[in-house]
Amino acid sequence: MDSANYYATLYKQSPWLHMPSADWGALIKDSSPVYYKKGTVIYYQNHPTMYIYIVDKGRVNLSILSKEGDEKCLYIATGGCMFGEIVFVENYPNCAQATAMSDCYLYRIKGEDFMSSLSDTATMLSVLRMLSTKVRLLTGQLELLSFYDTVYRICELLDYLAAQYGVETGEGTLIGMRFTHQELANLAGATRVTITNSLNELEKAGIVLKDKGKYLIPDRERMMDYARTRAK
């Protein structure tokens, strides 16, 4: 397998975790989703919690923060994704912070109910698949940060967004979601200034354009060809 395809198998679904095939029926049968407003901190880094969470609707940002307040996104939990389970598997506080990126509806399951549900085969297999996906995702992020520069990382993120949320127009693929430079910086593991400079380079080369605050990619294949020339 060539390096590009190998990388794609690790990272293409990152940083969005979507788990529609997970079977959480035994866990959520007696519960209803709880509403969280955009911007709500669901739990803090290095703090314990009584619950694990499963996303019904919306997006939740799982991130780590430095003492100075710098943020690195680990993944974004979307439909069917569970988060917060490590507290009960390892009996340690959460290693990341969970924040609602949009208005969300989340199933909230008590830790003891989660642990007892692991005797259900379908639930156990879903947990194992989810943990395996998270390991693969974080491995891909480690490879990305180790061997690829910021321009490459931004192009990969934009390519993923184009695949998931893009609308084809006569001028290319328009990504239907708005992201600030700071949000992209958190996702790509770079500073806002570096992201701004990288996007300016891509815009100057005609690789990525802005259309009313949204990103327009005239040619996704050309964008990724350009990115590969920037690999470390």
C-alpha positions as CSV (number, residue, x, y, z in Angstrom):
1,M,0.0,0.0,0.0
2,D,1.4,3.4,-0.9
3,S,1.9,6.1,1.7
4,A,-1.1,8.2,0.6
5,N,-3.5,5.2,0.8
6,Y,-2.1,4.0,4.0
7,Y,-2.5,7.4,5.5
8,A,-6.1,7.7,4.3
9,T,-7.0,4.4,6.0
10,L,-5.8,5.9,9.3
11,Y,-7.1,9.4,9.1
12,K,-9.8,10.0,6.5
13,Q,-12.6,9.7,8.9
14,S,-10.8,11.9,11.5
15,P,-11.5,14.1,13.3
16,W,-15.2,13.4,13.0
17,L,-16.4,10.2,14.7
18,H,-19.7,9.0,13.3
19,M,-20.9,5.6,14.6
20,P,-24.4,5.0,13.1
21,S,-23.9,1.2,13.2
22,A,-23.2,1.0,16.9
23,D,-25.8,-0.9,18.9
24,W,-26.5,1.0,22.0
25,G,-30.1,-0.3,22.4
26,A,-29.4,-2.0,25.8
27,L,-27.9,1.2,27.1
28,I,-30.4,3.8,26.0
29,K,-33.7,1.9,26.2
30,D,-34.8,3.6,29.4
31,S,-33.4,7.0,28.7
32,S,-34.2,10.1,26.7
33,P,-31.7,12.5,25.1
34,V,-30.7,15.6,27.1
35,Y,-30.4,19.0,25.4
36,Y,-27.1,20.9,25.6
37,K,-26.7,24.4,24.2
38,K,-23.9,25.2,21.8
39,G,-20.8,26.2,23.8
40,T,-21.7,24.2,26.9
41,V,-18.8,22.4,28.6
42,I,-20.2,18.9,29.2
43,Y,-17.2,18.0,31.4
44,Y,-13.7,19.4,32.0
45,Q,-10.3,18.0,31.4
46,N,-8.9,16.1,34.4
47,H,-12.3,16.1,36.2
48,P,-14.3,13.1,37.0
49,T,-17.9,12.6,35.8
50,M,-20.8,10.4,36.8
51,Y,-21.9,9.7,33.2
52,I,-20.9,8.4,29.8
53,Y,-22.5,10.1,26.8
54,I,-23.8,9.0,23.4
55,V,-24.6,11.6,20.7
56,D,-28.1,11.5,19.4
57,K,-27.9,14.8,17.4
58,G,-25.3,17.5,17.1
59,R,-21.5,17.7,17.4
60,V,-19.3,17.6,20.5
61,N,-15.6,18.6,20.5
62,L,-13.3,16.4,22.5
63,S,-10.1,18.4,23.1
64,I,-7.0,18.8,25.3
65,L,-5.9,22.1,26.7
66,S,-2.5,23.3,27.8
67,K,-1.9,25.3,31.0
68,E,-1.7,28.4,28.8
69,G,-5.1,27.7,27.3
70,D,-4.0,26.4,23.9
71,E,-6.3,23.8,22.5
72,K,-5.9,20.6,20.4
73,C,-8.9,18.8,19.1
74,L,-8.8,15.1,19.4
75,Y,-12.0,14.3,17.7
76,I,-15.5,15.5,17.1
77,A,-18.2,13.2,18.3
78,T,-21.3,13.0,16.1
79,G,-24.3,10.7,15.7
80,G,-23.9,7.4,17.6
81,C,-20.5,8.2,19.1
82,M,-19.9,7.5,22.8
83,F,-17.5,9.6,24.9
84,G,-16.5,9.8,28.5
85,E,-16.2,6.0,28.9
86,I,-12.5,6.0,29.9
87,V,-13.4,7.3,33.4
88,F,-15.1,4.1,34.1
89,V,-12.8,1.7,32.2
90,E,-9.6,3.1,33.7
91,N,-11.0,4.6,36.9
92,Y,-9.2,7.9,36.2
93,P,-10.5,11.4,35.5
94,N,-11.3,12.5,32.0
95,C,-8.1,13.2,29.9
96,A,-10.0,15.6,27.6
97,Q,-12.6,18.3,27.8
98,A,-16.0,17.8,26.1
99,T,-17.7,20.9,24.6
100,A,-20.9,21.2,22.6
101,M,-19.9,22.5,19.1
102,S,-23.6,22.9,18.2
103,D,-26.9,22.5,20.0
104,C,-26.8,18.8,21.0
105,Y,-29.1,16.1,22.2
106,L,-27.1,13.5,24.2
107,Y,-28.0,10.3,25.9
108,R,-26.5,10.5,29.4
109,I,-25.9,7.1,31.1
110,K,-24.7,6.5,34.6
111,G,-21.3,4.9,34.9
112,E,-22.5,1.9,36.8
113,D,-25.2,1.3,34.3
114,F,-22.6,1.5,31.5
115,M,-20.3,-1.0,33.2
116,S,-23.1,-3.5,33.9
117,S,-24.3,-3.2,30.2
118,L,-20.9,-4.7,29.1
119,S,-22.3,-8.1,29.8
120,D,-24.5,-7.6,26.7
121,T,-22.6,-8.9,23.7
122,A,-23.9,-6.3,21.2
123,T,-23.0,-3.5,23.6
124,M,-19.5,-4.9,24.3
125,L,-18.8,-5.3,20.6
126,S,-19.9,-1.7,19.9
127,V,-17.6,-0.4,22.7
128,L,-14.7,-2.4,21.3
129,R,-15.3,-1.1,17.8
130,M,-15.6,2.4,19.0
131,L,-12.3,2.2,21.1
132,S,-10.5,0.7,18.1
133,T,-11.7,3.5,15.9
134,K,-10.5,6.1,18.4
135,V,-7.0,4.4,18.5
136,R,-6.9,4.4,14.7
137,L,-8.0,8.0,14.6
138,L,-5.3,9.1,17.1
139,T,-2.7,7.1,15.4
140,G,-3.5,8.9,12.2
141,Q,-3.3,12.2,13.9
142,L,0.2,11.3,15.3
143,E,1.4,10.4,11.8
144,L,-0.1,13.6,10.4
145,L,1.6,15.8,13.0
146,S,4.9,13.9,12.7
147,F,5.3,13.7,8.9
148,Y,3.2,16.4,7.2
149,D,3.3,20.2,7.3
150,T,0.4,22.5,8.1
151,V,-0.6,23.0,4.4
152,Y,-1.0,19.3,4.0
153,R,-3.0,19.0,7.2
154,I,-5.4,21.8,6.2
155,C,-5.9,20.2,2.7
156,E,-6.7,16.9,4.3
157,L,-9.3,18.5,6.6
158,L,-10.8,20.5,3.8
159,D,-11.0,17.4,1.6
160,Y,-12.8,15.5,4.3
161,L,-15.2,18.4,4.8
162,A,-15.8,18.6,1.1
163,A,-16.6,14.9,1.0
164,Q,-19.0,15.0,3.9
165,Y,-20.6,18.4,3.6
166,G,-19.7,19.6,0.1
167,V,-22.1,20.8,-2.5
168,E,-21.1,20.7,-6.1
169,T,-21.4,24.0,-8.0
170,G,-20.3,25.1,-11.4
171,E,-17.1,26.5,-9.7
172,G,-16.2,23.5,-7.6
173,T,-17.1,22.0,-4.2
174,L,-18.6,24.4,-1.7
175,I,-18.2,23.3,1.9
176,G,-21.6,24.0,3.6
177,M,-20.1,24.6,7.1
178,R,-18.3,27.7,8.4
179,F,-15.1,27.4,10.3
180,T,-13.0,30.1,11.9
181,H,-9.2,30.1,11.5
182,Q,-9.0,29.3,15.2
183,E,-11.3,26.3,14.9
184,L,-9.2,25.0,12.0
185,A,-6.1,25.6,14.1
186,N,-7.5,23.5,16.9
187,L,-8.3,20.7,14.5
188,A,-5.0,20.7,12.7
189,G,-2.8,21.1,15.7
190,A,-1.3,24.5,14.7
191,T,-1.4,28.1,15.7
192,R,-4.1,30.5,14.3
193,V,-1.3,32.6,12.6
194,T,0.1,29.5,10.9
195,I,-3.3,28.5,9.7
196,T,-4.0,32.0,8.4
197,N,-0.6,31.9,6.5
198,S,-1.3,28.5,5.1
199,L,-4.8,29.4,3.9
200,N,-3.4,32.6,2.3
201,E,-0.9,30.5,0.4
202,L,-3.7,28.2,-0.8
203,E,-5.9,31.1,-1.8
204,K,-3.0,32.8,-3.6
205,A,-2.4,29.6,-5.6
206,G,-6.1,29.3,-6.4
207,I,-6.3,26.0,-4.6
208,V,-8.9,27.2,-2.0
209,L,-11.3,30.1,-2.4
210,K,-13.7,31.9,0.0
211,D,-17.4,32.4,-0.9
212,K,-19.5,34.4,1.6
213,G,-17.5,33.0,4.5
214,K,-17.4,29.4,3.3
215,Y,-14.6,27.5,1.6
216,L,-14.8,26.7,-2.1
217,I,-12.5,24.1,-3.6
218,P,-12.3,24.4,-7.4
219,D,-10.6,21.0,-7.8
220,R,-10.1,18.6,-4.9
221,E,-7.7,16.4,-6.8
222,R,-5.5,19.4,-7.6
223,M,-5.6,20.5,-4.0
224,M,-4.4,17.1,-2.8
225,D,-1.7,16.9,-5.4
226,Y,-0.5,20.3,-4.2
227,A,-0.6,19.1,-0.6
228,R,1.6,16.1,-1.4
229,T,4.3,18.3,-2.7
230,R,4.5,19.8,0.8
231,A,4.9,16.5,2.7
232,K,7.9,16.6,5.1
